[in-house]
């Protein structure tokens, strides 16, 4: 396992907060191993992991009242969302299997940040299941604002809620910076274009294999998604793609089941 728990006389910190440091000569790993000390006194040695994000994209649509559950589908499964039949590609998710099945065998993750943001507006001409290359545009401010405040977000792992609120509580920290000469052009982005603007946990969420996880987008009232196109003014877009990311240290036991290579 990548995050082996070890015990030492110095495992306790004065303020009971986790600390990350480089060490040598410790039983958990070789010289240069990073160790993260947790409040319960355990020290997790990271010597076989990479910094990576697991991500999942889903759709919310005009009139929707039921939940869209992100991380509920793997690659080549239907994208999460009402009535959706589009197959998830590596652009949409890098999960090898649904989150209800938990991480694959030998996978383990320490999550230091959660983020979500708008990807695109699509679904022109009453198409509720737009293809990945269907007509689409950046999500405009008024469309994003109208939807974000009506969707309750909740991230659960092993039956426990670790994060909830709205999208603005979990800023994306990335996105396009744009200028335009189009009349009425706007661009909705969840937070500044700065990775440090994301939520960063002091104590990580420790996920292990086989324990289910999910990110639920639950409308509290029926959504109204009717964005008038700025690039193609004759289009009215009725579907929004939203992507969520879990960011931290991931180990896969040397088997990257999400790889398409």
C-alpha positions as CSV (number, residue, x, y, z in Angstrom):
1,X,0.0,0.0,0.0
2,X,1.2,3.5,-0.7
3,X,0.1,5.1,2.5
4,X,1.5,2.8,5.1
5,X,0.7,3.7,8.7
6,X,3.7,3.7,11.0
7,X,4.2,4.6,14.6
8,X,7.1,6.5,16.2
9,X,7.7,8.4,19.4
10,X,7.5,11.6,17.5
11,X,4.1,10.8,15.9
12,X,2.2,13.3,18.0
13,X,2.4,17.0,17.2
14,X,2.0,19.8,19.7
15,X,-1.2,21.2,18.0
16,X,-2.6,17.8,16.8
17,X,-2.4,19.0,13.1
18,X,-0.9,16.8,10.4
19,X,2.6,17.7,9.2
20,X,4.4,16.8,6.0
21,X,8.1,16.4,6.0
22,X,11.0,14.6,4.3
23,X,12.6,12.0,6.5
24,X,15.3,9.3,6.3
25,X,16.0,6.2,8.2
26,X,12.4,5.6,9.1
27,X,10.8,2.1,9.0
28,X,8.0,3.1,6.6
29,X,10.1,3.9,3.5
30,X,13.4,4.8,2.0
31,X,15.3,8.0,2.4
32,X,13.4,11.0,1.0
33,X,10.0,9.4,1.8
34,X,7.3,12.0,2.5
35,X,5.4,11.3,5.8
36,X,2.1,12.8,6.7
37,X,1.2,12.7,10.4
38,X,-2.4,12.5,11.4
39,X,-4.1,13.8,14.6
40,X,-4.6,10.2,15.9
41,X,-0.8,9.7,15.9
42,X,-0.6,7.6,12.8
43,X,2.0,8.5,10.2
44,X,1.4,7.7,6.5
45,X,4.4,7.2,4.5
46,X,4.1,8.2,0.8
47,X,6.7,6.5,-1.3
48,X,4.7,5.0,-4.2
49,X,2.1,7.7,-5.1
50,X,1.7,10.5,-7.5
51,X,-0.1,13.8,-7.2
52,X,-3.2,13.5,-9.4
53,X,-6.9,14.3,-9.7
54,X,-9.7,11.9,-10.2
55,X,-12.5,13.7,-12.1
56,X,-16.1,13.2,-13.3
57,X,-18.4,15.1,-15.6
58,X,-22.2,15.1,-15.5
59,X,-25.1,17.0,-17.0
60,X,-27.9,19.1,-15.5
61,X,-30.8,20.0,-17.8
62,X,-33.8,22.3,-18.0
63,X,-36.7,21.2,-15.8
64,X,-34.5,18.8,-13.8
65,X,-35.6,18.0,-10.2
66,X,-33.8,14.7,-9.7
67,X,-30.1,14.4,-8.7
68,X,-27.2,14.0,-11.0
69,X,-24.6,11.8,-9.3
70,X,-21.0,12.5,-10.3
71,X,-18.4,9.7,-10.0
72,X,-21.3,7.3,-10.5
73,X,-20.0,6.2,-13.9
74,X,-16.7,5.0,-15.3
75,X,-15.1,5.4,-18.7
76,X,-17.3,4.1,-21.5
77,X,-20.4,4.2,-19.3
78,X,-23.3,6.7,-20.0
79,X,-22.5,10.2,-18.7
80,X,-24.3,11.0,-15.4
81,X,-27.5,13.0,-15.8
82,X,-31.1,12.7,-16.7
83,X,-31.9,10.8,-19.9
84,X,-28.2,10.8,-20.8
85,X,-27.0,8.3,-23.3
86,X,-23.7,9.9,-24.3
87,X,-20.8,7.6,-23.5
88,X,-18.2,9.0,-21.1
89,X,-14.8,9.6,-22.7
90,X,-11.4,10.2,-21.0
91,X,-12.3,13.9,-21.4
92,X,-15.3,13.3,-19.1
93,X,-13.8,11.0,-16.5
94,X,-10.7,9.0,-15.6
95,X,-12.5,6.5,-13.3
96,X,-12.1,2.9,-14.4
97,X,-15.4,2.0,-12.7
98,X,-18.3,3.6,-10.9
99,X,-17.8,5.2,-7.5
100,X,-20.4,2.9,-6.0
101,X,-17.8,0.1,-6.3
102,X,-15.2,2.2,-4.6
103,X,-11.6,2.5,-5.7
104,X,-10.2,-0.5,-7.6
105,X,-8.1,-3.1,-5.8
106,X,-4.7,-1.7,-4.6
107,X,-5.9,1.9,-5.2
108,X,-5.7,4.4,-2.4
109,X,-6.0,8.2,-2.2
110,X,-5.4,11.1,0.2
111,X,-7.7,13.9,-1.0
112,X,-6.4,17.4,-0.2
113,X,-8.9,19.3,-2.3
114,X,-12.4,19.2,-3.9
115,X,-13.3,21.4,-6.9
116,X,-16.1,21.7,-9.4
117,X,-16.9,24.0,-12.3
118,X,-18.9,24.5,-15.5
119,X,-17.6,23.0,-18.7
120,X,-20.1,24.0,-21.4
121,X,-23.7,24.7,-22.3
122,X,-25.2,22.4,-25.0
123,X,-28.4,20.7,-25.9
124,X,-29.6,23.0,-28.7
125,X,-32.7,22.2,-30.6
126,X,-34.2,20.3,-27.6
127,X,-31.4,17.7,-27.7
128,X,-31.2,16.5,-24.1
129,X,-28.3,14.1,-24.8
130,X,-25.9,16.2,-26.8
131,X,-22.8,14.4,-28.2
132,X,-19.4,15.6,-27.0
133,X,-18.8,17.4,-30.3
134,X,-22.4,18.8,-30.5
135,X,-23.0,22.5,-30.7
136,X,-22.0,24.1,-27.5
137,X,-20.8,27.4,-26.0
138,X,-19.1,28.6,-22.8
139,X,-21.5,29.0,-19.9
140,X,-22.6,32.6,-19.5
141,X,-22.7,34.3,-16.2
142,X,-26.5,34.7,-15.9
143,X,-27.0,31.0,-16.8
144,X,-24.4,29.8,-14.3
145,X,-25.7,32.1,-11.6
146,X,-29.3,30.9,-12.1
147,X,-28.3,27.3,-11.7
148,X,-25.5,27.3,-9.1
149,X,-27.7,28.7,-6.4
150,X,-30.3,26.1,-6.8
151,X,-28.1,23.0,-6.7
152,X,-27.1,21.4,-3.4
153,X,-23.7,19.7,-3.6
154,X,-22.7,16.8,-1.4
155,X,-19.6,14.7,-1.4
156,X,-19.9,11.4,0.5
157,X,-17.3,8.6,1.1
158,X,-18.2,5.4,2.9
159,X,-21.6,6.7,3.8
160,X,-20.2,9.9,5.5
161,X,-20.7,13.4,4.2
162,X,-17.3,15.1,4.0
163,X,-18.3,18.2,2.0
164,X,-21.5,20.0,1.1
165,X,-22.9,23.4,0.0
166,X,-23.1,24.9,-3.5
167,X,-20.6,25.0,-6.3
168,X,-19.2,28.3,-5.1
169,X,-18.1,26.6,-1.9
170,X,-15.7,24.5,-4.0
171,X,-14.1,26.9,-6.5
172,X,-12.5,25.3,-9.5
173,X,-9.3,27.4,-9.5
174,X,-9.0,27.1,-13.3
175,X,-10.7,28.2,-16.5
176,X,-10.4,30.4,-19.5
177,X,-9.7,34.1,-19.4
178,X,-11.5,35.6,-22.4
179,X,-12.0,38.8,-24.3
180,X,-14.7,39.2,-26.9
181,X,-16.3,41.7,-29.3
182,X,-19.6,39.8,-29.3
183,X,-22.6,41.7,-28.0
184,X,-23.6,40.6,-24.5
185,X,-20.8,38.1,-24.1
186,X,-20.0,36.8,-20.7
187,X,-18.3,33.8,-19.2
188,X,-19.1,31.9,-15.9
189,X,-16.2,30.6,-14.0
190,X,-16.3,29.1,-10.5
191,X,-13.5,31.0,-8.8
192,X,-10.4,32.7,-9.9
193,X,-8.0,31.1,-12.3
194,X,-5.6,30.1,-9.5
195,X,-5.1,26.5,-8.1
196,X,-4.4,28.0,-4.7
197,X,-8.0,29.4,-4.7
198,X,-9.4,25.9,-4.4
199,X,-10.5,24.3,-1.1
200,X,-7.4,22.8,0.5
201,X,-7.8,20.5,3.5
202,X,-5.3,20.4,6.3
203,X,-6.5,16.9,7.2
204,X,-6.9,14.9,4.0
205,X,-9.8,12.5,3.2
206,X,-8.3,9.0,3.2
207,X,-10.0,6.8,0.6
208,X,-9.2,3.1,0.3
209,X,-10.3,0.4,-2.1
210,X,-13.8,-0.9,-2.3
211,X,-15.6,1.9,-0.2
212,X,-18.1,3.8,-2.3
213,X,-17.9,7.6,-3.0
214,X,-20.1,10.1,-4.8
215,X,-20.7,13.7,-5.5
216,X,-24.4,14.5,-5.8
217,X,-25.9,17.6,-7.6
218,X,-29.4,17.8,-6.1
219,X,-31.7,20.6,-7.4
220,X,-33.8,22.1,-4.7
221,X,-36.4,23.3,-7.2
222,X,-36.8,22.6,-11.0
223,X,-33.9,24.0,-12.9
224,X,-34.4,26.6,-15.6
225,X,-31.6,26.2,-18.3
226,X,-32.4,28.3,-21.3
227,X,-29.2,30.0,-22.4
228,X,-29.4,32.1,-25.6
229,X,-26.4,31.6,-27.8
230,X,-23.9,34.4,-28.3
231,X,-21.9,32.6,-31.0
232,X,-24.9,31.0,-32.7
233,X,-27.7,33.4,-31.7
234,X,-30.4,31.1,-33.1
235,X,-29.5,28.4,-30.5
236,X,-31.0,28.0,-27.1
237,X,-29.0,25.7,-24.9
238,X,-30.8,23.6,-22.3
239,X,-28.0,21.4,-20.8
240,X,-25.0,22.3,-18.7
241,X,-21.9,20.1,-18.2
242,X,-20.4,20.2,-14.7
243,X,-17.1,18.6,-13.8
244,X,-16.0,17.7,-10.2
245,X,-12.4,16.8,-9.2
246,X,-10.8,15.1,-6.2
247,X,-7.2,16.3,-6.0
248,X,-4.4,14.7,-3.9
249,X,-2.0,11.8,-3.7
250,X,-3.1,8.7,-5.6
251,X,-1.5,5.2,-5.8
252,X,-2.8,2.5,-8.1
253,X,-0.5,-0.4,-7.1
254,X,1.3,0.0,-10.4
255,X,-2.0,-0.7,-12.3
256,X,-3.6,2.3,-13.8
257,X,-7.0,1.0,-14.7
258,X,-8.1,4.3,-16.1
259,X,-5.4,4.5,-18.7
260,X,-6.3,4.3,-22.4
261,X,-2.7,3.8,-23.5
